[in-house]
Amino acid sequence: MSLNPEVIIDLAALKHNASLVAQAAPYSKRLAVIKADAYGHGMLAVAQALSMVDGFAVARLDEAIMLRKAGIKKVVLVLSGFMSQEQVDQFARYDLDAVVHSEYQVGLLSSSHLSTPVSVWLKINTGMNRLGVDPSSVTRVYQALQLSGKVRLPMKLMTHLSCADDMASVSTEQQINCFDHCISCLSGEQSIANSAGLLGWKNAQRHWVRPGIMLYGGSPFHGAKASDEGLQAVMTFKSQVISLKTIKKGSFVGYGATWQAERTRLIATIGVGYGDGYPRHASVGTPVLVAGQKATLVGRVSMDSISVDVSQCHNIQIGDEVVLWGVGLPIEEVAEKSNTISYDLMCGITSRVTRVIKEVDDGEQN
C-alpha cells in the first residue's frame, strides 16, 4: 500500500449502480450527473466507464468542453447554461446542450449570430427558488426561444426537486403538479427526477432522469444507507496505521485536550487528516475500519492525522490498512458523525491523495 492515503475508484461498482438506474426507470433516458469531477471520482474516468447512459450533465462550461476534447460524443448538458455571447458561441462550437433558466439568456441567444442552433433545456422554477423561469413566465419565454431561430426544436423542459430525499415531504408532489401545469400546452421531452426522485417518486420519471449520488453508491434519502437500495460504494478512502501508543487512564489525546482516556487505551495514529479531505469536524465516535475491525475516532482531527481507539481490536500492527469510508464502512455513517452529507465528503478529497482506478476486468490502474 502507498505511504499516502489512497482513494480507490471501483468502476465495476459504478456500472452496477448505473444498471440499478435502468431497472428503476426502465422507460427513461439516463443523463448521468458528473459535475464537480464526478463528485470527486474523476470525471473523465467515470464518463468513459458509463457507456450505457444516454448523456452527461455538468455544472459548468469548462467541464463540458473537457469532455468533448476527451472524445465524449454523447449529449452533454451544462446545468448553469451560458452567461455571455462568447459562451453561446462555444455551446454551438462544441455541440453542447444548455439549460436556460433566466430571461437574460433568451436575449443572448436572440442577439447571437449562430450558424447552427443550440439545444436548450428550459428550466422551470417549481419551488426550489434557485435557478429557473417562474411559472408565470414559462409560456412567454418558451415562445421567445421558439421564435429566436437559434434553438434546436423541440426544446426540452425540466425542473429540479428540492425535497425528494424526504419521502414524508409534500413539496415534491406540489413541484411535480406545478411543472405539469406549466407545460400542459408545451411540447418537448421532460426531465424532473434526480436520484431521489427516480427511486422514490415514480411520477417524476419522465423522458430523462438525472441520477447523481446514486451512481457513486451514496443514498439519496435522508437518514438512509446506500445498501438499502442495493447500491455499491464506488469510492473507498484508505490510509494506514503509522503509530501505536498505549496511554494511561486520565491521559489526553489531540489538540485542545478534548478527549481523555477513562482507562488504559491503545491509540492508533492514522496517516490521514483534513489536509487530505477527512472531515475536520468528525466527532468522537466516528467509525473507522482498522485491519477490517471497527474502531472509533478520538480527539480532534489534525491536518495530517487522526487518532483512533483500537483497544478492542485484535493484533493491530503498524502499516495495517485503514478504511475511512467505502467498502465495509458506509460513507453515510461518517457523514452523520461529521454533521454533513456524503456528497460533501466525496467532493472534499484533496489533490495530495493518491487516486487509483480499479478497472472492471484487469485489476487496478493508476
C-alpha positions as CSV (number, residue, x, y, z in Angstrom):
1,M,0.0,0.0,0.0
2,S,1.1,3.6,-0.7
3,L,2.5,5.6,2.2
4,N,0.0,8.2,1.3
5,P,-3.8,8.0,1.7
6,E,-5.5,6.5,-1.3
7,V,-8.9,6.7,-3.0
8,I,-9.9,3.6,-4.8
9,I,-12.5,4.1,-7.6
10,D,-14.3,0.9,-8.4
11,L,-15.7,1.1,-11.9
12,A,-17.5,-2.2,-11.6
13,A,-19.5,-0.8,-8.7
14,L,-20.2,2.3,-10.8
15,K,-21.6,0.2,-13.6
16,H,-23.6,-1.8,-11.1
17,N,-25.2,1.3,-9.8
18,A,-25.9,2.5,-13.3
19,S,-27.7,-0.7,-14.0
20,L,-29.9,-0.1,-11.0
21,V,-30.9,3.3,-12.5
22,A,-32.0,1.4,-15.6
23,Q,-34.0,-1.1,-13.5
24,A,-35.7,1.7,-11.5
25,A,-36.5,3.9,-14.5
26,P,-36.7,1.5,-17.5
27,Y,-38.6,3.8,-19.8
28,S,-36.4,6.9,-19.3
29,K,-33.2,8.0,-20.9
30,R,-30.3,8.5,-18.4
31,L,-28.4,11.7,-18.0
32,A,-25.5,10.9,-15.6
33,V,-24.6,13.8,-13.4
34,I,-20.8,14.1,-13.4
35,K,-20.2,17.7,-12.2
36,A,-17.6,18.5,-9.7
37,D,-15.2,16.0,-11.1
38,A,-17.9,13.3,-10.9
39,Y,-18.4,14.1,-7.2
40,G,-14.7,13.6,-6.6
41,H,-14.5,10.3,-8.5
42,G,-12.8,11.6,-11.7
43,M,-15.0,13.0,-14.4
44,L,-13.2,11.5,-17.5
45,A,-12.8,8.0,-16.0
46,V,-16.5,8.0,-15.0
47,A,-17.7,9.3,-18.3
48,Q,-15.7,6.7,-20.2
49,A,-16.9,3.9,-18.0
50,L,-20.6,4.9,-18.3
51,S,-21.0,3.8,-21.9
52,M,-24.5,2.6,-21.2
53,V,-26.0,6.1,-20.4
54,D,-27.5,8.5,-22.9
55,G,-25.7,11.6,-21.8
56,F,-24.0,13.6,-19.1
57,A,-24.7,16.7,-17.0
58,V,-22.1,19.0,-15.7
59,A,-22.3,22.3,-13.8
60,R,-20.0,24.5,-15.9
61,L,-19.0,25.1,-19.5
62,D,-15.3,24.2,-18.9
63,E,-16.3,20.8,-17.7
64,A,-18.3,20.2,-20.8
65,I,-15.5,21.3,-23.1
66,M,-13.1,19.0,-21.3
67,L,-15.5,16.1,-22.1
68,R,-15.7,17.0,-25.7
69,K,-11.9,17.3,-26.0
70,A,-11.6,13.9,-24.4
71,G,-13.7,12.4,-27.2
72,I,-17.1,12.1,-25.5
73,K,-19.8,12.3,-28.2
74,K,-23.0,11.8,-26.2
75,V,-25.3,14.6,-25.1
76,V,-23.6,17.0,-22.6
77,L,-25.9,19.3,-20.7
78,V,-24.4,22.3,-18.9
79,L,-26.7,23.0,-15.9
80,S,-25.7,26.6,-15.5
81,G,-26.2,27.4,-19.1
82,F,-24.4,30.4,-20.7
83,M,-23.7,33.9,-19.3
84,S,-22.1,35.7,-22.3
85,Q,-22.2,35.9,-26.1
86,E,-18.8,34.2,-26.2
87,Q,-20.2,31.3,-24.2
88,V,-23.2,31.0,-26.6
89,D,-20.7,30.6,-29.4
90,Q,-18.8,27.9,-27.5
91,F,-22.0,25.9,-26.9
92,A,-22.6,25.9,-30.7
93,R,-19.0,25.1,-31.5
94,Y,-18.8,22.1,-29.1
95,D,-22.4,20.9,-29.7
96,L,-23.4,21.3,-26.1
97,D,-26.9,21.4,-24.5
98,A,-27.7,24.5,-22.5
99,V,-30.1,25.0,-19.6
100,V,-31.9,28.2,-20.0
101,H,-33.1,29.3,-16.6
102,S,-33.3,33.1,-16.8
103,E,-34.7,35.6,-19.3
104,Y,-31.4,37.3,-19.9
105,Q,-30.2,34.1,-21.6
106,V,-33.0,34.4,-24.2
107,G,-31.7,37.8,-25.1
108,L,-28.2,36.4,-25.5
109,L,-29.4,33.7,-27.9
110,S,-31.6,36.1,-29.9
111,S,-28.8,38.5,-30.5
112,S,-26.3,35.8,-31.4
113,H,-25.0,35.2,-34.9
114,L,-25.1,31.4,-34.7
115,S,-25.0,29.4,-38.0
116,T,-26.3,26.3,-36.2
117,P,-29.0,26.2,-33.5
118,V,-28.3,25.3,-29.9
119,S,-30.1,22.5,-27.9
120,V,-31.9,24.1,-25.0
121,W,-33.5,22.7,-21.8
122,L,-35.9,25.2,-20.4
123,K,-35.7,25.1,-16.6
124,I,-38.9,26.0,-14.6
125,N,-38.7,27.1,-11.0
126,T,-41.4,25.0,-9.3
127,G,-40.3,25.7,-5.8
128,M,-36.5,25.2,-5.4
129,N,-36.1,29.0,-5.9
130,R,-32.6,28.7,-7.1
131,L,-32.5,28.6,-10.9
132,G,-35.5,28.5,-13.2
133,V,-38.0,30.6,-15.0
134,D,-41.0,31.5,-12.8
135,P,-44.3,29.7,-13.7
136,S,-46.0,32.9,-14.8
137,S,-43.3,33.5,-17.4
138,V,-42.8,30.0,-18.8
139,T,-45.1,30.2,-21.9
140,R,-43.7,33.6,-22.9
141,V,-40.1,32.5,-22.5
142,Y,-40.8,29.3,-24.4
143,Q,-42.3,31.2,-27.3
144,A,-39.5,33.6,-27.4
145,L,-37.0,30.8,-27.6
146,Q,-39.0,29.2,-30.4
147,L,-39.1,32.5,-32.3
148,S,-35.4,33.2,-31.9
149,G,-34.4,30.9,-34.7
150,K,-31.4,29.9,-32.6
151,V,-32.8,26.9,-30.8
152,R,-33.0,23.3,-32.0
153,L,-36.6,22.3,-31.8
154,P,-38.3,20.8,-29.9
155,M,-36.6,22.1,-26.8
156,K,-36.6,20.1,-23.6
157,L,-38.4,21.0,-20.4
158,M,-37.0,20.5,-16.9
159,T,-37.2,21.3,-13.2
160,H,-35.3,20.3,-10.0
161,L,-36.8,18.8,-6.9
162,S,-35.8,20.4,-3.5
163,C,-37.1,17.8,-1.0
164,A,-37.2,14.4,-2.9
165,D,-34.8,13.0,-0.3
166,D,-37.6,13.2,2.3
167,M,-40.5,10.8,1.5
168,A,-42.7,12.5,4.1
169,S,-42.5,15.9,2.4
170,V,-45.4,17.3,0.5
171,S,-43.2,19.5,-1.5
172,T,-42.3,17.0,-4.2
173,E,-45.9,16.3,-5.3
174,Q,-46.5,20.1,-5.3
175,Q,-43.5,20.7,-7.5
176,I,-44.5,17.9,-9.9
177,N,-48.0,19.3,-10.2
178,C,-46.7,22.8,-10.7
179,F,-44.4,21.5,-13.5
180,D,-47.2,19.6,-15.2
181,H,-49.4,22.7,-15.1
182,C,-46.7,24.9,-16.6
183,I,-46.0,22.6,-19.5
184,S,-49.6,21.5,-20.2
185,C,-49.7,23.3,-23.6
186,L,-46.0,22.9,-24.4
187,S,-44.2,20.2,-26.4
188,G,-40.8,18.7,-25.7
189,E,-39.2,15.9,-23.7
190,Q,-39.3,16.3,-20.0
191,S,-36.9,15.8,-17.1
192,I,-37.7,16.1,-13.3
193,A,-36.1,13.3,-11.4
194,N,-32.7,13.3,-9.6
195,S,-31.5,10.2,-7.8
196,A,-34.1,10.5,-5.0
197,G,-36.8,11.5,-7.5
198,L,-36.3,8.5,-9.7
199,L,-36.1,6.0,-6.8
200,G,-38.9,7.4,-4.6
201,W,-41.3,9.2,-6.9
202,K,-42.4,7.2,-10.0
203,N,-44.4,10.1,-11.4
204,A,-41.2,12.1,-11.6
205,Q,-39.8,9.7,-14.1
206,R,-40.2,11.4,-17.5
207,H,-38.3,11.1,-20.8
208,W,-35.0,11.8,-19.0
209,V,-33.8,11.1,-15.4
210,R,-30.7,12.7,-13.9
211,P,-29.0,10.3,-11.5
212,G,-26.1,11.7,-9.5
213,I,-25.3,10.5,-6.0
214,M,-26.7,7.0,-6.5
215,L,-24.3,6.4,-9.3
216,Y,-21.5,6.7,-6.8
217,G,-23.0,4.5,-4.2
218,G,-24.5,7.1,-1.9
219,S,-28.0,7.0,-0.7
220,P,-30.1,9.9,-1.9
221,F,-32.5,9.6,1.0
222,H,-32.2,11.4,4.3
223,G,-31.2,9.0,7.1
224,A,-30.8,6.0,4.8
225,K,-27.9,3.9,3.7
226,A,-26.9,3.1,0.1
227,S,-27.2,-0.7,0.8
228,D,-30.9,-0.1,1.4
229,E,-31.2,0.4,-2.4
230,G,-28.7,-2.2,-3.4
231,L,-26.1,0.4,-4.3
232,Q,-22.4,-0.3,-4.0
233,A,-19.7,2.1,-2.9
234,V,-17.6,3.3,-5.8
235,M,-15.1,5.3,-3.7
236,T,-13.1,3.7,-0.9
237,F,-10.9,6.1,1.1
238,K,-7.9,4.3,2.7
239,S,-4.9,5.0,4.7
240,Q,-2.8,3.1,7.2
241,V,-1.6,2.9,10.9
242,I,1.6,4.9,11.3
243,S,1.9,4.7,15.1
244,L,0.6,2.8,18.1
245,K,0.7,4.1,21.6
246,T,-0.6,2.8,24.9
247,I,-1.8,5.7,27.1
248,K,-2.8,5.6,30.8
249,K,-6.1,6.4,32.4
250,G,-6.5,10.2,32.6
251,S,-4.3,10.9,29.5
252,F,-5.5,13.3,26.8
253,V,-5.3,12.9,23.1
254,G,-5.1,15.5,20.4
255,Y,-5.3,19.3,20.1
256,G,-7.1,21.1,22.8
257,A,-7.1,18.0,25.1
258,T,-10.7,17.5,24.3
259,W,-10.7,13.7,24.8
260,Q,-9.5,11.9,28.0
261,A,-8.9,8.2,28.4
262,E,-11.2,6.7,31.1
263,R,-8.9,3.8,31.4
264,T,-5.7,2.5,29.7
265,R,-6.2,2.6,26.0
266,L,-4.3,1.6,22.8
267,I,-4.4,4.5,20.4
268,A,-3.5,4.2,16.7
269,T,-2.4,7.2,14.7
270,I,-3.7,7.1,11.2
271,G,-2.0,8.9,8.3
272,V,-4.9,11.0,7.1
273,G,-6.4,14.3,8.1
274,Y,-8.3,17.3,6.9
275,G,-5.5,18.1,4.6
276,D,-6.5,15.0,2.7
277,G,-10.2,15.6,2.9
278,Y,-11.1,13.7,6.0
279,P,-13.8,15.9,7.7
280,R,-12.3,18.4,10.2
281,H,-15.5,18.2,12.3
282,A,-15.8,14.4,12.6
283,S,-16.9,13.8,16.2
284,V,-15.5,11.4,18.8
285,G,-17.0,8.0,18.0
286,T,-16.9,8.3,14.2
287,P,-16.3,4.8,12.9
288,V,-13.1,3.7,11.2
289,L,-12.1,0.2,10.0
290,V,-8.7,-0.8,11.1
291,A,-7.5,-4.1,9.7
292,G,-11.1,-4.9,9.0
293,Q,-12.2,-4.2,12.5
294,K,-14.4,-1.3,13.6
295,A,-12.8,1.2,15.8
296,T,-13.7,4.8,16.7
297,L,-12.2,8.3,16.4
298,V,-10.9,10.0,19.5
299,G,-9.7,13.6,19.9
300,R,-9.7,16.3,17.2
301,V,-8.9,15.7,13.5
302,S,-5.5,17.1,12.6
303,M,-4.3,18.3,9.2
304,D,-2.3,15.1,8.6
305,S,-3.5,12.5,11.1
306,I,-6.4,11.2,13.2
307,S,-6.3,9.2,16.4
308,V,-8.4,6.0,16.8
309,D,-9.1,3.9,19.8
310,V,-8.2,0.3,18.8
311,S,-8.2,-1.1,22.3
312,Q,-11.0,-3.6,21.4
313,C,-9.3,-4.7,18.1
314,H,-7.1,-7.7,17.8
315,N,-3.4,-7.8,16.7
316,I,-3.2,-4.3,15.2
317,Q,0.2,-3.6,13.6
318,I,2.0,-0.6,12.2
319,G,1.1,-0.4,8.5
320,D,-2.3,-2.0,8.8
321,E,-4.8,-0.9,6.3
322,V,-7.5,1.6,7.4
323,V,-10.7,2.3,5.6
324,L,-12.1,5.8,6.3
325,W,-15.3,5.1,4.2
326,G,-16.3,2.9,1.3
327,V,-16.3,-0.9,1.1
328,G,-17.2,-2.2,4.6
329,L,-17.9,1.3,6.0
330,P,-20.9,3.3,4.6
331,I,-20.0,6.9,3.9
332,E,-23.3,7.9,5.4
333,E,-22.1,6.8,8.8
334,V,-19.1,9.1,8.7
335,A,-21.2,11.9,7.2
336,E,-23.7,11.7,10.0
337,K,-20.9,11.9,12.7
338,S,-19.5,14.9,10.9
339,N,-22.7,16.8,10.6
340,T,-22.6,16.8,6.8
341,I,-23.7,14.7,3.8
342,S,-22.0,12.1,1.7
343,Y,-21.8,14.5,-1.3
344,D,-19.6,16.8,0.8
345,L,-17.2,14.0,1.8
346,M,-16.9,12.7,-1.8
347,C,-16.1,16.1,-3.2
348,G,-13.7,17.0,-0.4
349,I,-10.8,14.7,-1.2
350,T,-7.8,16.8,-1.9
351,S,-5.2,16.6,-4.7
352,R,-2.4,15.1,-2.4
353,V,-4.4,11.9,-2.1
354,T,-3.3,9.1,-4.5
355,R,-6.1,8.1,-6.8
356,V,-6.4,4.5,-8.1
357,I,-8.9,3.4,-10.8
358,K,-10.0,-0.1,-10.3
359,E,-10.9,-1.4,-13.7
360,V,-13.7,-3.8,-14.3
361,D,-11.7,-6.7,-15.6
362,D,-8.0,-6.2,-15.2
363,G,-7.2,-5.1,-11.6
364,E,-6.0,-1.7,-10.6
365,Q,-4.5,1.0,-12.7
366,N,-3.1,4.4,-11.6
